[in-house]
């Protein structure tokens, strides 16, 4: 876990290659630790996607998240909340005017509605992102449905 925190320091310094190396190591270690490290794995996915986005390789970030999503979708019942978290990560990467953004956020929200007690803050964040999407498209009537 300390590698993860060090990678955040390198990210602040904009040492992207070192940051990626540390994030990747954390990500790979979390794969081996199974259940105890699952929250670390989800955070590592988000961190790597954010790093790729900062480097200007948004498509790589989206592809990486979608690749991880397919792994979790193999056992959808056990991984519903994790799937929703990855979908939200993908939604954050899409441009505000992208139809794909609202599609992945709606899918995440439908999963989270069934697990709202477990993921209250994540659900609230997803609702806010959807409302913001509609507000930016001047569809305030739709936006109010999500606030």
N, C-alpha and C positions, 0 to 999 in steps of 0.2 A: 504494500500500500504506500510505502514511503516513495517508491518510484513515481507513483501517480502525483504526489504532492510536489516532487522535484520537477516533474514535467510541467506542472502549472507555473513554476518559477521560470523555467526556460521559455515557456510560451510568452510570459510577460516581457522577457528580454528579446523576443522575436527570434530565438534560435530554433527555428522550425524543424530542422533535421534531428536535433537532439530531442526535442519535444516529441516528435513522432516515434523515435526509437523507444523512449520511456513509456509512452502511451501504449505502443504495440506490445511491449514486454508485460505491462500490467494486464492488457487485454488477453494475451496468450496465457498468462498465469491464471487468470480468472476462469478460463476454459477448463483447466485441470482441477480446480477446487470445487466445482459443481455448486451445490445449493448455497453454501456459506458465502460464496463470492459473487452470487448472481447480481446483487445490487452494484457491485464493483464493475461487473461486465457491462451492465446497462450504462453506467456512467462512462466507462471507457469507450463504448460505441458513440455516445454523444460527444465526448471529448475529441475523438478522432475525426468525427464528422465536422465538428466546429473547426478543427485545425485545417482540414482539407479546404473548407470554405474560406478560411482566412488566407490560405495560400492562393486563392482564386480558382480552385478546382472544385467548384460546386457540384458538377456532374459526378466526380469521383466520390464526393461525400454522399450524394443521393444513392449512387450505386452500392457503396459500402453498406449503408443502412438497409437498403432493399435486400442485399445478400444476407445480412444478419436476420432480417425479418423472415426470410424463407426458412432459415434454420429453426426459428421459434415456432413457425406455423406448422411444423411437422407434428407438434404436440399442442394443438391450439387450446385444449381445455386447461392444461396446467399452466400455460403461458399467456393467458389473456391479457393481464395487466402489463406484462413485459412487451407484448405485441403493441399495445396501445402506446406505451412509452416510445417505442421505436417509430411508430407512425407519427407521433407528435414531432419527433426529431426530424423526420422527413418533411413534415409540414412546415417547420421552421426554415428549412432550406429553400423551399420553393419561393419564387417571387410572389409578391402580394397579389398580383393580378392573374396568377396561374389557376386554371381550373383544377389542376392536379392537387393544389394546396387544399382546397375545400374538400376534395374527395377523400384524401387521407385523414384530414381532421375529422370529417363526419364519421369515417370508419372507426377512428380512435374513440370518438365520443360515444358511439353505439356500444363499444366494449366497456368503456368506463361507466356508463349509466348502470350497468349490471354490477359494478364493483365500487360504487361511489363512496361507500363507508371506508373502504380500504385506501382509496386514492383520492381523497377529497381535494387536496391542493392541486394535483395533476389534472383532475376533472375541471376545476375552476380555471386553471390556466388554458386548457383546451377550449372551454366555453369562451373565454376572453379572446383567444386567437381567432375563433370563428366569427365572433361579433366584430372584431377589428377588420377582418377580411370583408365582410359585408359593408361596414361603414366606409371603407376605402373605395368601394364600388358604388357609393352613394345609394345603397340599398338599406337605409336606416331601419325600415320596417322589419326587414329580416334580421338586422343586427340586434334589435330589441328582443327578439325571441331567445337570444342566447345570453342576455345579461341578467 
